[in-house]
């Protein structure tokens, strides 16, 4: 769970506009990052939490965005989440 906690902290940095990449995100992009962070936090609070339905909604929103905006979100996350924890995010998001 340590990796999940570090990932949540990185997502929080995105939401705070910690990097130039994060400051580039619009309201819809920040909502997606926030939804991912909230799902992870809910899972950390209750390991029985079914985050998959919530992640399905996030995926629908994410996939509806233009490729450039998707890339902006990915860059903001990569700039704020430690590289060793990016796989945790990928696994959580792709479940």
Secondary structure by P-SEA (a helix, b strand, c coil): caaaaaaaaaaaaaaaccccccccccaaaaaaaaaaaaaaaaaaacccccaaaaaaaaaaaaaaccaaaaaaaaaaaaacccccaaaaaaaaaac
